[in-house]
Amino acid sequence: DTLPPPPPPAEALAKFAELKTLLKLPEEADELPIDDTLLEAFQLAFELPFDEVGAGAEDACRALLDPKGKGHLTSLSWRLFFLKWQRSEKTMAEYIKARQT
């Protein structure tokens, strides 16, 4: 038998819930559309205007959130994104900047 995955960090869940609220999605929604509105909500949730991060920050963030180009972000994908960011030990601005091309 395999063990169930550990519970997600409360901070990851709280940010996902905040994004849903900013997007006016129902509480039970498990998927967010990857679009300009989500990227605006992301900037608000992390208090991180992309123009202050640098040219290409929006595209870098979109690529980090949706690396396979599916057009949506599930709560599971969000948790993985959040885990990778936390393990990087960078600020969100540094994390996005490091992924810019």
KOLZA-26447 format. One record per residue: residue in three letters; x, y, z of N, C-alpha, C in turn. Coordinates in steps of 0.02 Angstrom, whole numbers. Layout:
! residues N
ALA X Y Z X Y Z X Y Z
...
//
This chain:
! residues 101
ASP 42 -60 0 0 0 0 44 62 0
THR 23 111 -40 59 175 -39 23 223 7
LEU 62 264 37 34 314 82 3 371 42
PRO -49 402 68 -77 460 33 -27 517 35
PRO -31 563 -13 15 619 -12 5 662 50
PRO 57 695 72 49 738 132 2 795 116
PRO -30 822 167 -75 878 154 -35 938 127
PRO -66 977 83 -31 1034 56 -20 1087 109
PRO 32 1127 100 43 1181 149 -16 1229 150
ALA -33 1251 209 -90 1297 216 -81 1360 174
GLU -19 1383 169 -6 1444 130 -23 1434 56
ALA -7 1376 29 -23 1361 -41 -99 1361 -51
LEU -134 1329 -5 -207 1327 -10 -237 1396 -3
ALA -210 1436 42 -236 1504 53 -226 1547 -9
LYS -169 1541 -42 -157 1581 -103 -203 1558 -159
PHE -214 1493 -166 -259 1468 -217 -329 1494 -204
ALA -350 1493 -141 -416 1519 -123 -420 1594 -138
GLU -366 1630 -124 -365 1702 -139 -372 1715 -213
LEU -337 1675 -254 -343 1683 -327 -415 1670 -349
LYS -446 1618 -321 -516 1603 -339 -562 1661 -321
THR -550 1691 -263 -590 1748 -241 -581 1807 -288
LEU -518 1822 -304 -504 1878 -350 -535 1866 -419
LEU -539 1803 -440 -569 1786 -505 -644 1776 -501
LYS -672 1783 -440 -744 1774 -429 -768 1704 -448
LEU -726 1655 -433 -744 1585 -445 -773 1555 -382
PRO -816 1504 -389 -845 1473 -329 -791 1440 -286
GLU -805 1436 -222 -758 1407 -175 -737 1336 -194
GLU -783 1298 -222 -769 1228 -239 -730 1220 -304
ALA -718 1274 -340 -681 1270 -404 -612 1241 -391
ASP -592 1195 -435 -527 1162 -428 -481 1179 -487
GLU -505 1223 -531 -467 1238 -591 -473 1313 -607
LEU -417 1344 -623 -417 1415 -641 -396 1422 -714
PRO -429 1465 -752 -407 1475 -821 -342 1515 -822
ILE -295 1494 -864 -233 1532 -872 -247 1586 -924
ASP -260 1646 -901 -274 1701 -946 -249 1766 -915
ASP -261 1822 -949 -237 1886 -924 -266 1903 -856
THR -328 1884 -844 -360 1899 -780 -326 1861 -723
LEU -308 1798 -735 -272 1760 -684 -205 1793 -670
LEU -170 1815 -721 -105 1846 -711 -111 1912 -673
GLU -165 1948 -684 -177 2009 -644 -190 1990 -571
ALA -230 1939 -560 -245 1915 -492 -180 1891 -458
PHE -138 1857 -495 -74 1833 -468 -32 1892 -444
GLN -29 1945 -484 8 2005 -464 -19 2035 -400
LEU -84 2036 -393 -115 2062 -332 -102 2016 -272
ALA -110 1952 -282 -102 1904 -228 -31 1904 -199
PHE 17 1915 -243 87 1915 -220 116 1986 -215
GLU 72 2037 -225 94 2107 -222 157 2115 -264
LEU 151 2095 -328 209 2090 -372 192 2114 -442
PRO 191 2180 -453 179 2205 -521 233 2181 -569
PHE 213 2148 -623 261 2120 -670 308 2174 -699
ASP 283 2235 -709 326 2286 -738 384 2304 -692
GLU 378 2289 -627 432 2301 -580 482 2242 -580
VAL 460 2184 -604 504 2126 -607 550 2130 -668
GLY 522 2153 -723 561 2161 -783 524 2137 -845
ALA 553 2155 -902 523 2135 -966 520 2058 -969
GLY 465 2033 -992 457 1961 -998 431 1926 -936
ALA 419 1964 -883 396 1933 -820 328 1899 -829
GLU 283 1930 -865 216 1901 -874 221 1834 -912
ASP 261 1833 -965 269 1771 -1003 303 1717 -961
ALA 353 1737 -921 388 1689 -879 340 1660 -827
CYS 298 1702 -798 249 1678 -748 199 1631 -781
ARG 175 1649 -839 127 1607 -875 158 1538 -888
ALA 222 1537 -908 256 1474 -923 267 1433 -859
LEU 280 1466 -803 288 1430 -740 222 1400 -716
LEU 168 1437 -725 102 1413 -703 73 1361 -750
ASP 91 1364 -813 62 1319 -863 116 1293 -910
PRO 163 1253 -883 220 1231 -924 202 1188 -983
LYS 145 1155 -980 124 1111 -1035 74 1145 -1082
GLY 58 1208 -1069 13 1245 -1112 -58 1219 -1114
LYS -82 1194 -1057 -150 1166 -1054 -204 1220 -1052
GLY -185 1281 -1031 -235 1335 -1028 -273 1338 -963
HIS -255 1296 -915 -288 1298 -850 -239 1276 -796
LEU -255 1293 -735 -213 1277 -677 -257 1241 -626
THR -241 1179 -612 -278 1141 -562 -247 1155 -493
SER -284 1138 -441 -256 1148 -374 -194 1104 -364
LEU -193 1045 -395 -135 1001 -390 -74 1033 -424
SER -83 1060 -483 -29 1095 -519 -5 1155 -479
TRP -52 1191 -448 -34 1249 -407 9 1228 -348
ARG -9 1173 -316 30 1149 -259 101 1132 -280
LEU 109 1101 -339 175 1085 -364 215 1148 -379
PHE 183 1197 -413 215 1261 -426 238 1293 -361
PHE 194 1294 -311 208 1326 -247 266 1291 -211
LEU 266 1224 -214 320 1186 -183 387 1201 -215
LYS 389 1203 -282 451 1219 -317 475 1289 -299
TRP 429 1336 -296 448 1404 -278 476 1406 -207
GLN 442 1375 -160 466 1376 -91 535 1343 -84
ARG 545 1288 -119 610 1254 -115 666 1294 -147
SER 648 1340 -191 700 1381 -223 730 1431 -174
GLU 694 1445 -119 715 1493 -69 725 1563 -98
LYS 689 1578 -151 691 1644 -182 626 1681 -167
THR 628 1747 -173 565 1784 -172 528 1766 -237
MET 464 1780 -240 427 1765 -302 456 1805 -360
ALA 475 1868 -348 504 1908 -402 568 1876 -427
GLU 611 1853 -382 673 1820 -402 659 1755 -440
TYR 609 1718 -417 591 1654 -449 568 1665 -520
ILE 526 1715 -530 501 1730 -597 559 1756 -640
LYS 598 1801 -612 654 1831 -650 703 1777 -672
ALA 714 1727 -631 761 1673 -648 735 1631 -707
ARG 670 1633 -718 640 1594 -773 629 1635 -837
GLN 645 1699 -834 636 1740 -893 685 1721 -948
THR 664 1728 -1009 708 1712 -1066 725 1774 -1104
//
